[in-house]
Amino acid sequence: MKKNIFKMALICAVVEMLAFGSSNAQNIDDIIKSAMDNPARAEANSSRDAARMPGKVIKFMGVMPGDTVLDMVSNGGFYAEILAGVVGEEGRVIAHMFPANGMDPDDAYSATIRNADHMKNVVPIYASFNSLELKENTLDYVFLIQNFHDFYFDRFNVDVDRILAMYRKALKPGGIMAVIDHQAEEGAPATTGTTVHRIDAAFVKSKMAEAGFKLEGELDILKNTTDDPTVSVFDPSVRGKTSRFILKFSNP
């Protein structure tokens, strides 16, 4: 009799867990959709949703309410606006910007962060790649969108090993780093970050592994087989239509 009661209790617990998981998955879909549909978003951002599919990216990465997310090179706030709605009042988005490019408290995006209700949980920081400092064990996510190649842009002269080590230190155990970038020719050297503003996904995986990150998965929703990976991303023939890889790394 006791065994039957125990079995029934176990079955009920499993059913409840499955129901909770299903409900939670549905809930995050609604949260992401609500954040994307927010009419307060900049039109310059929302008009690019179809080409960048941020909702699918955010769900794949696993961002949830209450998380703290660093949005690297957040100029314009494409991801920051959506992430702010996803993490909610209990979460925080740190929007990184370059002071050398005129991104200071008087620029338009910073003013939006200060004044827009949908970005009340967004905190701007201003630093070059090499001067950026992050506190240890404070981040759940790092979003590096279309900027890994900039680590190899010769004008920036980035200490790549240092910045990747800093991300690992700042991410909590199990924290996630999202990397999206323009695909370079397979086997291409890192110098494509300067020449065509692209990077090879295989190179990124290798560099992230060297830094101690673990590849958790990848999405191909932004791949474009008609893209010429030898052409600069700023060339009118491919601009806005490049083939991009989406990689999800964890901090073990």
Secondary structure, DSSP 4 states (H G I P E B T S, - for coil): -HHHHHHHHHHHHHHHHHHHHHHHHHHHHHHHHHHHH-TTS-HHHHTTHHHH-HHHHHHHHT--TT-EEEETT-TT-HHHHHHHHHH-TT-EEEEEE-GGGT-STTSHHHHHHHH-GGGTTEEEEE--TTT----TT-EEEEEEES-GGGGG-TTT---HHHHHHHHHHHEEEEEEEEEEEEB--TT--TTHHHHTS-B-HHHHHHHHHHTT-EEEEEE-TT--TT--TTS-TTSTTTTT---EEEEEEE--
